[in-house]
Amino acid sequence: MQEYTLADAYEVSARDYATAGDASAAIKRKLKQLGVDSAVLRRIAVSSYEAELNMIIHSLGGTLSMTMTPSEIRLLSADIGPGIPDIEQALQEGFSTAGEEARNLGFGAGMGLPNMKRNADEFNIQSEVGKGTQIRMLFHL
């Protein structure tokens, strides 16, 4: 099998609810065009959407990146501040620090990180208060 790497990155702006889902939709479209299995595609779509929304709701902006090889797809969500003070608490279903604006728009139910972790084959989160958060997700093809 021929080796290749495909990579894309999407900028995500803080509080930009008007474009919420655009980056994850672009990732899904591209992977669908490439013939990624529908079950894997669904898990990636859920995870990328949750990562994108978390950046919009909680961060000062960041980047959602996708890298694909013949055997795997990696998603990297890297944002700028404020960071997560208690990662274990943030991983609990229903826990949310989303503000009133996000909640009024129907976001912030506290399922973002749990859904990412549940859907990825491998999930790693690192965060530093005042600096930002990086979430790495791996999906086997």
VMD Tcl script that builds the backbone (N, CA, C; Angstrom):
set m [mol new atoms 423]
animate dup $m
set s [atomselect $m all]
$s set {name element resname resid chain x y z} {
  {N N MET 1 A 0.842 -1.186 0.000}
  {CA C MET 1 A 0.000 0.000 0.000}
  {C C MET 1 A 0.885 1.247 0.000}
  {N N GLN 2 A 0.502 2.202 -0.792}
  {CA C GLN 2 A 1.273 3.433 -0.891}
  {C C GLN 2 A 1.128 4.260 0.384}
  {N N GLU 3 A 2.234 4.787 0.879}
  {CA C GLU 3 A 2.211 5.636 2.069}
  {C C GLU 3 A 1.887 7.076 1.671}
  {N N TYR 4 A 1.108 7.722 2.475}
  {CA C TYR 4 A 0.785 9.133 2.252}
  {C C TYR 4 A 0.366 9.740 3.577}
  {N N THR 5 A 0.370 11.041 3.614}
  {CA C THR 5 A -0.161 11.769 4.751}
  {C C THR 5 A -0.952 12.944 4.215}
  {N N LEU 6 A -2.152 13.088 4.726}
  {CA C LEU 6 A -3.009 14.212 4.382}
  {C C LEU 6 A -3.201 15.014 5.657}
  {N N ALA 7 A -3.058 16.317 5.572}
  {CA C ALA 7 A -3.209 17.142 6.767}
  {C C ALA 7 A -3.972 18.418 6.439}
  {N N ASP 8 A -4.851 18.784 7.351}
  {CA C ASP 8 A -5.610 20.033 7.247}
  {C C ASP 8 A -5.696 20.659 8.624}
  {N N ALA 9 A -5.779 21.976 8.667}
  {CA C ALA 9 A -5.943 22.686 9.936}
  {C C ALA 9 A -6.991 23.782 9.749}
  {N N TYR 10 A -7.787 23.974 10.788}
  {CA C TYR 10 A -8.879 24.941 10.754}
  {C C TYR 10 A -8.788 25.830 11.976}
  {N N GLU 11 A -8.809 27.136 11.740}
  {CA C GLU 11 A -8.805 28.085 12.848}
  {C C GLU 11 A -10.211 28.161 13.439}
  {N N VAL 12 A -10.278 28.198 14.763}
  {CA C VAL 12 A -11.551 28.283 15.468}
  {C C VAL 12 A -11.491 29.516 16.370}
  {N N SER 13 A -12.477 30.389 16.219}
  {CA C SER 13 A -12.492 31.643 16.977}
  {C C SER 13 A -13.389 31.530 18.205}
  {N N ALA 14 A -12.946 32.145 19.272}
  {CA C ALA 14 A -13.724 32.176 20.509}
  {C C ALA 14 A -15.061 32.868 20.281}
  {N N ARG 15 A -16.105 32.306 20.853}
  {CA C ARG 15 A -17.465 32.866 20.870}
  {C C ARG 15 A -18.068 33.072 19.486}
  {N N ASP 16 A -17.506 32.444 18.447}
  {CA C ASP 16 A -18.022 32.601 17.089}
  {C C ASP 16 A -19.065 31.521 16.812}
  {N N TYR 17 A -20.225 31.656 17.448}
  {CA C TYR 17 A -21.278 30.651 17.334}
  {C C TYR 17 A -21.842 30.573 15.916}
  {N N ALA 18 A -21.709 31.630 15.133}
  {CA C ALA 18 A -22.230 31.628 13.762}
  {C C ALA 18 A -21.505 30.615 12.877}
  {N N THR 19 A -20.252 30.320 13.195}
  {CA C THR 19 A -19.500 29.353 12.388}
  {C C THR 19 A -19.340 28.010 13.105}
  {N N ALA 20 A -20.040 27.822 14.212}
  {CA C ALA 20 A -19.932 26.578 14.978}
  {C C ALA 20 A -20.273 25.383 14.098}
  {N N GLY 21 A -19.358 24.461 13.999}
  {CA C GLY 21 A -19.551 23.259 13.197}
  {C C GLY 21 A -18.938 23.312 11.817}
  {N N ASP 22 A -18.465 24.478 11.375}
  {CA C ASP 22 A -17.899 24.597 10.029}
  {C C ASP 22 A -16.632 23.747 9.854}
  {N N ALA 23 A -15.723 23.804 10.823}
  {CA C ALA 23 A -14.474 23.050 10.715}
  {C C ALA 23 A -14.748 21.552 10.738}
  {N N SER 24 A -15.578 21.113 11.651}
  {CA C SER 24 A -15.872 19.678 11.744}
  {C C SER 24 A -16.635 19.197 10.507}
  {N N ALA 25 A -17.492 20.022 9.950}
  {CA C ALA 25 A -18.199 19.654 8.719}
  {C C ALA 25 A -17.219 19.525 7.549}
  {N N ALA 26 A -16.231 20.402 7.480}
  {CA C ALA 26 A -15.224 20.326 6.415}
  {C C ALA 26 A -14.407 19.040 6.544}
  {N N ILE 27 A -14.044 18.682 7.776}
  {CA C ILE 27 A -13.307 17.434 8.004}
  {C C ILE 27 A -14.164 16.249 7.566}
  {N N LYS 28 A -15.416 16.234 7.957}
  {CA C LYS 28 A -16.312 15.131 7.605}
  {C C LYS 28 A -16.462 15.008 6.084}
  {N N ARG 29 A -16.670 16.135 5.397}
  {CA C ARG 29 A -16.812 16.114 3.937}
  {C C ARG 29 A -15.586 15.515 3.276}
  {N N LYS 30 A -14.408 15.978 3.711}
  {CA C LYS 30 A -13.171 15.502 3.102}
  {C C LYS 30 A -12.995 14.003 3.316}
  {N N LEU 31 A -13.229 13.538 4.535}
  {CA C LEU 31 A -13.050 12.116 4.828}
  {C C LEU 31 A -14.088 11.261 4.117}
  {N N LYS 32 A -15.288 11.777 3.960}
  {CA C LYS 32 A -16.322 11.047 3.219}
  {C C LYS 32 A -15.916 10.899 1.752}
  {N N GLN 33 A -15.373 11.987 1.170}
  {CA C GLN 33 A -14.905 11.939 -0.217}
  {C C GLN 33 A -13.785 10.925 -0.390}
  {N N LEU 34 A -12.998 10.742 0.665}
  {CA C LEU 34 A -11.881 9.792 0.609}
  {C C LEU 34 A -12.319 8.354 0.904}
  {N N GLY 35 A -13.600 8.176 1.193}
  {CA C GLY 35 A -14.129 6.831 1.373}
  {C C GLY 35 A -13.905 6.222 2.749}
  {N N VAL 36 A -13.740 7.056 3.764}
  {CA C VAL 36 A -13.571 6.537 5.124}
  {C C VAL 36 A -14.855 5.815 5.540}
  {N N ASP 37 A -14.696 4.670 6.164}
  {CA C ASP 37 A -15.810 3.851 6.639}
  {C C ASP 37 A -16.801 4.706 7.430}
  {N N SER 38 A -18.095 4.493 7.198}
  {CA C SER 38 A -19.115 5.354 7.798}
  {C C SER 38 A -19.130 5.289 9.326}
  {N N ALA 39 A -18.829 4.140 9.918}
  {CA C ALA 39 A -18.812 4.046 11.383}
  {C C ALA 39 A -17.662 4.871 11.963}
  {N N VAL 40 A -16.503 4.798 11.327}
  {CA C VAL 40 A -15.344 5.592 11.769}
  {C C VAL 40 A -15.621 7.070 11.509}
  {N N LEU 41 A -16.199 7.371 10.364}
  {CA C LEU 41 A -16.524 8.753 10.007}
  {C C LEU 41 A -17.462 9.384 11.036}
  {N N ARG 42 A -18.452 8.640 11.494}
  {CA C ARG 42 A -19.384 9.162 12.497}
  {C C ARG 42 A -18.652 9.494 13.790}
  {N N ARG 43 A -17.758 8.618 14.239}
  {CA C ARG 43 A -17.021 8.865 15.478}
  {C C ARG 43 A -16.118 10.085 15.354}
  {N N ILE 44 A -15.497 10.249 14.194}
  {CA C ILE 44 A -14.631 11.411 13.959}
  {C C ILE 44 A -15.476 12.691 13.896}
  {N N ALA 45 A -16.634 12.612 13.246}
  {CA C ALA 45 A -17.507 13.785 13.133}
  {C C ALA 45 A -17.970 14.249 14.511}
  {N N VAL 46 A -18.363 13.316 15.360}
  {CA C VAL 46 A -18.796 13.663 16.721}
  {C C VAL 46 A -17.645 14.305 17.484}
  {N N SER 47 A -16.479 13.673 17.431}
  {CA C SER 47 A -15.325 14.153 18.196}
  {C C SER 47 A -14.838 15.511 17.718}
  {N N SER 48 A -14.778 15.700 16.403}
  {CA C SER 48 A -14.298 16.989 15.889}
  {C C SER 48 A -15.302 18.100 16.200}
  {N N TYR 49 A -16.596 17.803 16.132}
  {CA C TYR 49 A -17.615 18.804 16.465}
  {C C TYR 49 A -17.504 19.205 17.937}
  {N N GLU 50 A -17.385 18.219 18.818}
  {CA C GLU 50 A -17.273 18.522 20.251}
  {C C GLU 50 A -16.013 19.342 20.538}
  {N N ALA 51 A -14.908 18.996 19.897}
  {CA C ALA 51 A -13.663 19.752 20.098}
  {C C ALA 51 A -13.816 21.185 19.616}
  {N N GLU 52 A -14.414 21.342 18.448}
  {CA C GLU 52 A -14.620 22.682 17.889}
  {C C GLU 52 A -15.514 23.525 18.801}
  {N N LEU 53 A -16.617 22.951 19.266}
  {CA C LEU 53 A -17.524 23.694 20.145}
  {C C LEU 53 A -16.860 24.047 21.462}
  {N N ASN 54 A -16.069 23.138 22.006}
  {CA C ASN 54 A -15.378 23.453 23.257}
  {C C ASN 54 A -14.452 24.651 23.085}
  {N N MET 55 A -13.769 24.723 21.939}
  {CA C MET 55 A -12.901 25.884 21.704}
  {C C MET 55 A -13.716 27.168 21.595}
  {N N ILE 56 A -14.843 27.105 20.907}
  {CA C ILE 56 A -15.698 28.288 20.752}
  {C C ILE 56 A -16.232 28.741 22.107}
  {N N ILE 57 A -16.693 27.795 22.916}
  {CA C ILE 57 A -17.340 28.125 24.188}
  {C C ILE 57 A -16.337 28.519 25.265}
  {N N HIS 58 A -15.250 27.759 25.392}
  {CA C HIS 58 A -14.404 27.871 26.583}
  {C C HIS 58 A -13.054 28.559 26.381}
  {N N SER 59 A -12.564 28.639 25.152}
  {CA C SER 59 A -11.194 29.124 24.969}
  {C C SER 59 A -11.157 30.534 24.391}
  {N N LEU 60 A -9.949 30.991 24.152}
  {CA C LEU 60 A -9.730 32.262 23.471}
  {C C LEU 60 A -9.443 32.032 21.994}
  {N N GLY 61 A -9.786 30.830 21.503}
  {CA C GLY 61 A -9.558 30.460 20.110}
  {C C GLY 61 A -8.482 29.400 20.012}
  {N N GLY 62 A -8.397 28.799 18.831}
  {CA C GLY 62 A -7.392 27.768 18.637}
  {C C GLY 62 A -7.468 27.162 17.257}
  {N N THR 63 A -6.930 25.959 17.151}
  {CA C THR 63 A -6.842 25.266 15.870}
  {C C THR 63 A -7.308 23.824 16.031}
  {N N LEU 64 A -8.103 23.370 15.073}
  {CA C LEU 64 A -8.501 21.972 14.990}
  {C C LEU 64 A -7.795 21.395 13.770}
  {N N SER 65 A -6.934 20.403 14.001}
  {CA C SER 65 A -6.135 19.821 12.925}
  {C C SER 65 A -6.486 18.355 12.745}
  {N N MET 66 A -6.419 17.903 11.494}
  {CA C MET 66 A -6.671 16.514 11.152}
  {C C MET 66 A -5.508 16.016 10.309}
  {N N THR 67 A -4.983 14.855 10.670}
  {CA C THR 67 A -3.928 14.211 9.896}
  {C C THR 67 A -4.374 12.791 9.593}
  {N N MET 68 A -4.229 12.381 8.325}
  {CA C MET 68 A -4.665 11.049 7.920}
  {C C MET 68 A -3.529 10.318 7.231}
  {N N THR 69 A -3.353 9.067 7.609}
  {CA C THR 69 A -2.445 8.150 6.919}
  {C C THR 69 A -3.299 6.953 6.488}
  {N N PRO 70 A -2.727 5.985 5.783}
  {CA C PRO 70 A -3.540 4.831 5.377}
  {C C PRO 70 A -4.111 4.025 6.552}
  {N N SER 71 A -3.549 4.155 7.728}
  {CA C SER 71 A -3.992 3.321 8.848}
  {C C SER 71 A -4.708 4.067 9.971}
  {N N GLU 72 A -4.651 5.403 9.960}
  {CA C GLU 72 A -5.235 6.126 11.087}
  {C C GLU 72 A -5.551 7.573 10.731}
  {N N ILE 73 A -6.402 8.145 11.568}
  {CA C ILE 73 A -6.709 9.575 11.497}
  {C C ILE 73 A -6.477 10.132 12.887}
  {N N ARG 74 A -5.772 11.251 12.939}
  {CA C ARG 74 A -5.506 11.927 14.207}
  {C C ARG 74 A -6.166 13.294 14.175}
  {N N LEU 75 A -6.820 13.638 15.282}
  {CA C LEU 75 A -7.357 14.982 15.472}
  {C C LEU 75 A -6.582 15.625 16.603}
  {N N LEU 76 A -6.245 16.886 16.425}
  {CA C LEU 76 A -5.586 17.665 17.471}
  {C C LEU 76 A -6.361 18.963 17.647}
  {N N SER 77 A -6.837 19.165 18.853}
  {CA C SER 77 A -7.492 20.412 19.232}
  {C C SER 77 A -6.512 21.147 20.138}
  {N N ALA 78 A -6.057 22.307 19.711}
  {CA C ALA 78 A -5.085 23.085 20.499}
  {C C ALA 78 A -5.627 24.497 20.658}
  {N N ASP 79 A -5.887 24.883 21.909}
  {CA C ASP 79 A -6.458 26.204 22.124}
  {C C ASP 79 A -5.592 27.061 23.031}
  {N N ILE 80 A -5.956 28.327 23.061}
  {CA C ILE 80 A -5.290 29.316 23.905}
  {C C ILE 80 A -6.185 29.547 25.116}
  {N N GLY 81 A -5.655 29.374 26.294}
  {CA C GLY 81 A -6.320 29.645 27.564}
  {C C GLY 81 A -7.815 29.483 27.577}
  {N N PRO 82 A -8.414 29.452 28.676}
  {CA C PRO 82 A -7.876 29.620 30.021}
  {C C PRO 82 A -7.327 28.339 30.645}
  {N N GLY 83 A -7.490 27.204 29.964}
  {CA C GLY 83 A -7.056 25.937 30.528}
  {C C GLY 83 A -8.122 25.329 31.417}
  {N N ILE 84 A -7.897 24.076 31.796}
  {CA C ILE 84 A -8.863 23.335 32.611}
  {C C ILE 84 A -8.225 23.058 33.968}
  {N N PRO 85 A -8.795 23.600 35.053}
  {CA C PRO 85 A -8.194 23.408 36.376}
  {C C PRO 85 A -8.277 21.967 36.888}
  {N N ASP 86 A -9.358 21.241 36.563}
  {CA C ASP 86 A -9.550 19.883 37.066}
  {C C ASP 86 A -10.026 19.001 35.907}
  {N N ILE 87 A -9.090 18.332 35.250}
  {CA C ILE 87 A -9.413 17.529 34.071}
  {C C ILE 87 A -10.354 16.385 34.424}
  {N N GLU 88 A -10.124 15.703 35.533}
  {CA C GLU 88 A -10.996 14.589 35.928}
  {C C GLU 88 A -12.440 15.050 36.080}
  {N N GLN 89 A -12.644 16.194 36.691}
  {CA C GLN 89 A -13.997 16.734 36.848}
  {C C GLN 89 A -14.580 17.089 35.482}
  {N N ALA 90 A -13.769 17.690 34.619}
  {CA C ALA 90 A -14.233 18.090 33.289}
  {C C ALA 90 A -14.623 16.892 32.433}
  {N N LEU 91 A -14.049 15.723 32.716}
  {CA C LEU 91 A -14.369 14.510 31.963}
  {C C LEU 91 A -15.654 13.835 32.438}
  {N N GLN 92 A -16.254 14.321 33.507}
  {CA C GLN 92 A -17.505 13.740 34.012}
  {C C GLN 92 A -18.685 14.216 33.164}
  {N N GLU 93 A -19.518 13.266 32.758}
  {CA C GLU 93 A -20.696 13.617 31.966}
  {C C GLU 93 A -21.570 14.597 32.733}
  {N N GLY 94 A -21.959 15.678 32.065}
  {CA C GLY 94 A -22.850 16.670 32.650}
  {C C GLY 94 A -22.151 17.827 33.338}
  {N N PHE 95 A -20.842 17.690 33.595}
  {CA C PHE 95 A -20.126 18.807 34.212}
  {C C PHE 95 A -19.839 19.860 33.148}
  {N N SER 96 A -20.173 21.107 33.427}
  {CA C SER 96 A -19.958 22.169 32.449}
  {C C SER 96 A -19.650 23.487 33.141}
  {N N THR 97 A -18.766 24.240 32.529}
  {CA C THR 97 A -18.492 25.602 32.982}
  {C C THR 97 A -18.959 26.609 31.927}
  {N N ALA 98 A -19.789 26.132 30.987}
  {CA C ALA 98 A -20.277 27.010 29.919}
  {C C ALA 98 A -21.085 28.155 30.515}
  {N N GLY 99 A -20.922 29.320 29.933}
  {CA C GLY 99 A -21.637 30.503 30.387}
  {C C GLY 99 A -23.063 30.560 29.869}
  {N N GLU 100 A -23.746 31.598 30.292}
  {CA C GLU 100 A -25.161 31.774 29.942}
  {C C GLU 100 A -25.378 31.875 28.432}
  {N N GLU 101 A -24.479 32.581 27.736}
  {CA C GLU 101 A -24.634 32.730 26.283}
  {C C GLU 101 A -24.660 31.371 25.601}
  {N N ALA 102 A -23.702 30.504 25.913}
  {CA C ALA 102 A -23.640 29.179 25.305}
  {C C ALA 102 A -24.874 28.357 25.654}
  {N N ARG 103 A -25.278 28.406 26.896}
  {CA C ARG 103 A -26.446 27.624 27.331}
  {C C ARG 103 A -27.729 28.120 26.654}
  {N N ASN 104 A -27.857 29.420 26.492}
  {CA C ASN 104 A -29.036 29.972 25.818}
  {C C ASN 104 A -29.103 29.547 24.358}
  {N N LEU 105 A -27.957 29.240 23.770}
  {CA C LEU 105 A -27.903 28.800 22.379}
  {C C LEU 105 A -28.007 27.275 22.256}
  {N N GLY 106 A -28.168 26.603 23.380}
  {CA C GLY 106 A -28.333 25.146 23.355}
  {C C GLY 106 A -27.050 24.361 23.494}
  {N N PHE 107 A -25.958 25.030 23.841}
  {CA C PHE 107 A -24.672 24.369 24.010}
  {C C PHE 107 A -24.339 24.279 25.501}
  {N N GLY 108 A -23.254 23.581 25.817}
  {CA C GLY 108 A -22.752 23.583 27.182}
  {C C GLY 108 A -23.400 22.573 28.108}
  {N N ALA 109 A -23.791 21.407 27.566}
  {CA C ALA 109 A -24.437 20.384 28.387}
  {C C ALA 109 A -23.442 19.519 29.161}
  {N N GLY 110 A -22.145 19.743 28.935}
  {CA C GLY 110 A -21.155 18.979 29.667}
  {C C GLY 110 A -20.869 17.605 29.087}
  {N N MET 111 A -21.097 17.437 27.794}
  {CA C MET 111 A -20.856 16.147 27.156}
  {C C MET 111 A -19.698 16.176 26.165}
  {N N GLY 112 A -19.071 17.334 25.965}
  {CA C GLY 112 A -18.018 17.465 24.962}
  {C C GLY 112 A -16.846 16.534 25.193}
  {N N LEU 113 A -16.162 16.677 26.316}
  {CA C LEU 113 A -15.000 15.827 26.587}
  {C C LEU 113 A -15.389 14.355 26.724}
  {N N PRO 114 A -16.473 14.020 27.454}
  {CA C PRO 114 A -16.859 12.605 27.510}
  {C C PRO 114 A -17.149 12.000 26.130}
  {N N ASN 115 A -17.811 12.751 25.257}
  {CA C ASN 115 A -18.087 12.242 23.911}
  {C C ASN 115 A -16.812 12.050 23.100}
  {N N MET 116 A -15.862 12.972 23.239}
  {CA C MET 116 A -14.587 12.805 22.536}
  {C C MET 116 A -13.877 11.544 23.015}
  {N N LYS 117 A -13.795 11.388 24.319}
  {CA C LYS 117 A -13.100 10.237 24.899}
  {C C LYS 117 A -13.780 8.925 24.489}
  {N N ARG 118 A -15.095 8.897 24.500}
  {CA C ARG 118 A -15.857 7.702 24.157}
  {C C ARG 118 A -15.675 7.306 22.687}
  {N N ASN 119 A -15.576 8.285 21.800}
  {CA C ASN 119 A -15.537 7.999 20.367}
  {C C ASN 119 A -14.147 7.736 19.814}
  {N N ALA 120 A -13.113 8.218 20.470}
  {CA C ALA 120 A -11.742 8.041 19.970}
  {C C ALA 120 A -11.190 6.684 20.395}
  {N N ASP 121 A -10.341 6.109 19.564}
  {CA C ASP 121 A -9.644 4.875 19.939}
  {C C ASP 121 A -8.574 5.174 20.984}
  {N N GLU 122 A -7.970 6.348 20.876}
  {CA C GLU 122 A -7.024 6.820 21.887}
  {C C GLU 122 A -7.333 8.288 22.142}
  {N N PHE 123 A -7.257 8.691 23.407}
  {CA C PHE 123 A -7.622 10.049 23.802}
  {C C PHE 123 A -6.616 10.537 24.831}
  {N N ASN 124 A -6.081 11.728 24.601}
  {CA C ASN 124 A -5.130 12.309 25.542}
  {C C ASN 124 A -5.435 13.795 25.661}
  {N N ILE 125 A -5.518 14.261 26.896}
  {CA C ILE 125 A -5.777 15.685 27.125}
  {C C ILE 125 A -4.717 16.226 28.069}
  {N N GLN 126 A -4.185 17.381 27.700}
  {CA C GLN 126 A -3.231 18.092 28.545}
  {C C GLN 126 A -3.691 19.542 28.624}
  {N N SER 127 A -3.657 20.087 29.824}
  {CA C SER 127 A -4.106 21.454 29.989}
  {C C SER 127 A -3.307 22.137 31.083}
  {N N GLU 128 A -3.051 23.402 30.859}
  {CA C GLU 128 A -2.375 24.221 31.858}
  {C C GLU 128 A -3.188 25.495 32.042}
  {N N VAL 129 A -3.597 25.747 33.276}
  {CA C VAL 129 A -4.398 26.930 33.577}
  {C C VAL 129 A -3.626 28.178 33.160}
  {N N GLY 130 A -4.307 29.052 32.453}
  {CA C GLY 130 A -3.702 30.284 31.966}
  {C C GLY 130 A -2.983 30.130 30.634}
  {N N LYS 131 A -2.787 28.905 30.188}
  {CA C LYS 131 A -2.049 28.661 28.927}
  {C C LYS 131 A -2.954 28.106 27.835}
  {N N GLY 132 A -3.645 27.002 28.136}
  {CA C GLY 132 A -4.493 26.391 27.123}
  {C C GLY 132 A -4.587 24.889 27.278}
  {N N THR 133 A -5.266 24.284 26.303}
  {CA C THR 133 A -5.549 22.853 26.344}
  {C C THR 133 A -5.235 22.229 24.998}
  {N N GLN 134 A -4.650 21.036 25.037}
  {CA C GLN 134 A -4.430 20.237 23.832}
  {C C GLN 134 A -5.103 18.894 24.026}
  {N N ILE 135 A -5.910 18.521 23.041}
  {CA C ILE 135 A -6.575 17.235 23.055}
  {C C ILE 135 A -6.147 16.484 21.805}
  {N N ARG 136 A -5.599 15.290 22.011}
  {CA C ARG 136 A -5.166 14.440 20.889}
  {C C ARG 136 A -6.073 13.221 20.832}
  {N N MET 137 A -6.613 12.962 19.654}
  {CA C MET 137 A -7.480 11.804 19.461}
  {C C MET 137 A -6.999 10.997 18.263}
  {N N LEU 138 A -7.017 9.695 18.399}
  {CA C LEU 138 A -6.587 8.790 17.341}
  {C C LEU 138 A -7.742 7.870 16.981}
  {N N PHE 139 A -7.926 7.653 15.697}
  {CA C PHE 139 A -8.958 6.772 15.169}
  {C C PHE 139 A -8.299 5.800 14.211}
  {N N HIS 140 A -8.455 4.500 14.452}
  {CA C HIS 140 A -7.869 3.489 13.570}
  {C C HIS 140 A -8.784 3.288 12.357}
  {N N LEU 141 A -8.164 3.125 11.201}
  {CA C LEU 141 A -8.940 2.868 9.976}
  {C C LEU 141 A -8.967 1.385 9.669}
}
mol reanalyze $m
mol bondsrecalc $m
mol representation Tube
mol addrep $m
